[in-house]
Amino acid sequence: MVREYPPLLIAALICVILTGTAIAYGLLMEGGAPPPEQSGLPPAPTRTPGTPVATGAPVQVASRSFSISVTPAAATVRPGDTVRFTLMVHPEGGFSAPVHVVVTATALGGVFRDSHDLGTASPPYPPLTYDVVAPDLPPLVSTATVDATVTATGGGTVRTEQVQLVIRR
């Protein structure tokens, strides 16, 4: 024979057990708060003697990187003219790694392709210059545009700059 208990009594017992479990859990936890992974809050910082206490205020960290600039960015010349391009490396946030520079160029719809290694610049990053002598144009071509990409790589960072040279007869 099975003894039946009223549903209200069973519900009250379940509530008492759950409440007791929640109170015990709260007393056992530091400060009575749920663990960070359940609350959506970041974990509380651990502190060892001699270390500062985190305030929770955002800290901005300057990234160590660089940018580049090329002058002139565009030039129009005649065949045989010389153009001097100057590349500058601008360090940011204390960046001080060597920067390797390569120039790749295409013209005439990709028929002409060229690549030049300009070497590596180290701090204090002197200007890199590159003299280009405009080639003669093929017969029946009065104008050609050379699109070049300057790629600078250093310290895990890659920067590119576009340069254009228009050659006109």
C-alpha positions as CSV (number, residue, x, y, z in Angstrom):
1,M,0.0,0.0,0.0
2,V,1.4,3.4,-1.1
3,R,0.7,6.4,1.0
4,E,-0.2,9.6,-0.9
5,Y,0.8,13.0,0.3
6,P,-1.1,16.2,-0.6
7,P,0.4,18.1,-3.6
8,L,0.7,21.3,-1.6
9,L,2.9,19.5,1.0
10,I,5.1,18.1,-1.7
11,A,5.5,21.6,-3.3
12,A,6.3,23.2,0.1
13,L,9.0,20.5,0.8
14,I,10.6,21.1,-2.6
15,C,10.6,24.8,-2.0
16,V,12.2,24.4,1.4
17,I,14.9,22.0,0.0
18,L,15.7,24.4,-2.9
19,T,15.8,27.4,-0.6
20,G,18.1,25.6,1.8
21,T,20.4,24.6,-1.0
22,A,20.5,28.2,-2.4
23,I,21.3,29.6,1.1
24,A,24.1,27.0,1.6
25,Y,25.5,27.7,-1.8
26,G,25.5,31.4,-1.1
27,L,27.2,31.1,2.2
28,L,29.9,28.9,0.7
29,M,30.6,31.2,-2.2
30,E,32.9,34.3,-1.7
31,G,30.6,37.2,-0.8
32,G,27.5,35.2,-1.5
33,A,27.6,36.0,-5.3
34,P,27.3,33.4,-8.0
35,P,30.5,32.5,-9.9
36,P,31.5,34.9,-12.6
37,E,30.8,32.5,-15.5
38,Q,27.1,32.4,-14.3
39,S,26.7,36.1,-13.5
40,G,28.0,37.4,-16.8
41,L,30.6,39.5,-14.9
42,P,34.4,39.1,-15.5
43,P,36.2,37.1,-12.9
44,A,37.4,38.9,-9.8
45,P,41.1,39.8,-9.9
46,T,43.3,37.8,-7.7
47,R,45.7,39.8,-5.6
48,T,49.1,38.9,-4.3
49,P,51.0,41.1,-1.9
50,G,52.7,44.0,-3.7
51,T,50.3,44.0,-6.7
52,P,47.9,46.8,-7.4
53,V,44.2,46.2,-7.2
54,A,42.2,46.4,-10.4
55,T,39.8,49.2,-10.4
56,G,37.7,48.0,-13.3
57,A,38.4,51.2,-15.3
58,P,39.3,50.6,-18.9
59,V,43.0,50.8,-19.7
60,Q,44.1,51.8,-23.2
61,V,47.1,50.0,-24.5
62,A,49.0,51.7,-27.3
63,S,49.5,49.2,-30.1
64,R,53.0,49.0,-31.5
65,S,52.6,49.5,-35.2
66,F,53.6,51.7,-38.0
67,S,52.1,53.5,-41.0
68,I,53.8,54.4,-44.3
69,S,53.5,57.2,-46.8
70,V,54.8,57.5,-50.3
71,T,55.4,60.8,-52.2
72,P,54.4,61.5,-54.8
73,A,51.4,59.2,-54.7
74,A,50.9,59.9,-58.4
75,A,53.0,61.3,-61.2
76,T,52.7,61.9,-65.0
77,V,55.9,61.7,-67.0
78,R,57.3,61.3,-70.5
79,P,59.3,58.2,-71.6
80,G,62.9,58.6,-70.3
81,D,62.0,61.0,-67.4
82,T,63.1,60.1,-63.9
83,V,60.8,60.2,-60.9
84,R,62.0,59.9,-57.3
85,F,59.6,58.3,-55.0
86,T,60.2,58.7,-51.2
87,L,58.8,56.2,-48.7
88,M,58.5,57.2,-45.0
89,V,57.9,54.8,-42.1
90,H,56.0,56.4,-39.3
91,P,56.3,54.3,-36.0
92,E,53.3,54.3,-33.6
93,G,53.1,53.3,-29.9
94,G,56.9,52.7,-29.5
95,F,57.2,50.5,-32.6
96,S,60.9,49.8,-33.3
97,A,61.1,46.7,-35.4
98,P,62.9,46.6,-38.8
99,V,60.6,47.2,-41.8
100,H,61.1,45.4,-45.1
101,V,59.8,47.2,-48.2
102,V,59.0,45.7,-51.6
103,V,57.4,47.4,-54.7
104,T,55.3,45.5,-57.2
105,A,54.0,47.1,-60.4
106,T,51.8,46.2,-63.3
107,A,50.9,48.0,-66.5
108,L,49.2,47.5,-69.8
109,G,46.5,45.3,-68.4
110,G,48.9,43.0,-66.6
111,V,51.2,42.4,-69.6
112,F,54.0,44.2,-67.8
113,R,54.9,43.1,-64.3
114,D,57.8,44.1,-62.2
115,S,59.0,43.8,-58.6
116,H,61.8,45.5,-56.7
117,D,63.1,44.8,-53.2
118,L,63.9,48.2,-51.6
119,G,65.6,46.6,-48.6
120,T,65.0,47.0,-44.8
121,A,64.7,50.2,-42.8
122,S,65.6,50.2,-39.1
123,P,64.9,52.8,-36.5
124,P,65.1,55.8,-36.7
125,Y,63.7,55.0,-40.1
126,P,65.4,57.1,-42.7
127,P,63.5,57.9,-45.9
128,L,63.8,55.3,-48.5
129,T,64.1,56.7,-52.0
130,Y,63.5,54.9,-55.3
131,D,64.3,56.5,-58.7
132,V,62.2,55.3,-61.6
133,V,63.1,56.0,-65.2
134,A,60.0,55.9,-67.3
135,P,60.4,53.3,-70.0
136,D,59.6,53.9,-73.7
137,L,56.1,53.0,-74.7
138,P,55.3,50.2,-77.2
139,P,54.4,51.2,-80.7
140,L,50.8,52.5,-81.1
141,V,50.5,53.1,-77.3
142,S,50.4,56.8,-76.5
143,T,49.7,56.5,-72.7
144,A,50.3,53.8,-70.2
145,T,49.5,53.7,-66.5
146,V,51.7,51.8,-64.1
147,D,50.0,50.8,-60.9
148,A,52.4,50.0,-58.1
149,T,51.8,48.6,-54.6
150,V,54.4,49.4,-51.9
151,T,54.3,46.7,-49.2
152,A,56.1,47.3,-45.9
153,T,56.4,44.4,-43.4
154,G,57.7,44.5,-39.9
155,G,57.0,43.4,-36.4
156,G,54.1,41.2,-37.6
157,T,52.4,44.2,-39.3
158,V,51.9,44.6,-43.0
159,R,51.1,48.0,-44.6
160,T,50.5,48.8,-48.2
161,E,50.3,52.0,-50.2
162,Q,49.2,52.5,-53.8
163,V,51.3,54.6,-56.2
164,Q,50.5,55.4,-59.8
165,L,52.8,56.5,-62.7
166,V,51.2,57.7,-65.9
167,I,53.6,57.7,-68.9
168,R,52.5,59.8,-71.9
169,R,54.3,60.4,-75.2
